């Protein structure tokens, strides 16, 4: 599932250098 929430989580993880 690819929701706006998961899209936000992805951006946050990228900022923390954790990837998606």
Backbone as JSON Lines, residues from 0, in Angstrom:
{"i":0,"aa":"X","n":[0.84,-1.21,0.0],"ca":[0.0,0.0,0.0],"c":[0.87,1.25,0.0]}
{"i":1,"aa":"X","n":[0.57,2.16,-0.88],"ca":[1.38,3.37,-0.99],"c":[0.47,4.58,-0.78]}
{"i":2,"aa":"X","n":[0.35,4.97,0.48],"ca":[-0.51,6.1,0.81],"c":[0.32,7.35,1.04]}
{"i":3,"aa":"X","n":[-0.36,8.46,1.25],"ca":[0.36,9.72,1.51],"c":[1.15,9.6,2.81]}
{"i":4,"aa":"X","n":[0.61,8.84,3.75],"ca":[1.31,8.65,5.02],"c":[2.62,7.92,4.8]}
{"i":5,"aa":"X","n":[2.58,6.86,4.0],"ca":[3.8,6.11,3.72],"c":[4.78,6.95,2.92]}
{"i":6,"aa":"X","n":[4.24,7.85,2.09],"ca":[5.11,8.73,1.32],"c":[5.84,9.67,2.28]}
{"i":7,"aa":"X","n":[5.14,10.14,3.31],"ca":[5.76,11.0,4.3],"c":[6.82,10.22,5.08]}
{"i":8,"aa":"X","n":[6.49,8.99,5.46],"ca":[7.44,8.16,6.18],"c":[8.7,7.96,5.36]}
{"i":9,"aa":"X","n":[8.53,7.78,4.06],"ca":[9.67,7.59,3.16],"c":[10.57,8.82,3.17]}
{"i":10,"aa":"X","n":[9.97,10.0,3.1],"ca":[10.76,11.23,3.11],"c":[11.51,11.38,4.43]}
{"i":11,"aa":"X","n":[10.86,11.06,5.53],"ca":[11.5,11.16,6.84],"c":[12.67,10.19,6.92]}
{"i":12,"aa":"X","n":[12.44,8.95,6.45],"ca":[13.51,7.95,6.48],"c":[14.7,8.39,5.63]}
{"i":13,"aa":"X","n":[14.41,9.03,4.5],"ca":[15.5,9.5,3.65],"c":[16.32,10.56,4.38]}
{"i":14,"aa":"X","n":[15.64,11.42,5.14],"ca":[16.35,12.45,5.88],"c":[17.23,11.82,6.95]}
{"i":15,"aa":"X","n":[16.81,10.68,7.47],"ca":[17.58,9.98,8.49],"c":[18.54,8.98,7.86]}
{"i":16,"aa":"X","n":[18.6,8.98,6.52],"ca":[19.49,8.09,5.77],"c":[19.17,6.63,6.06]}
{"i":17,"aa":"X","n":[17.87,6.32,6.16],"ca":[17.46,4.95,6.42],"c":[16.91,4.29,5.16]}
{"i":18,"aa":"X","n":[16.63,5.09,4.14],"ca":[16.04,4.55,2.93],"c":[14.54,4.36,3.11]}
{"i":19,"aa":"X","n":[13.92,3.8,2.07],"ca":[12.46,3.66,2.11],"c":[12.08,2.24,2.5]}
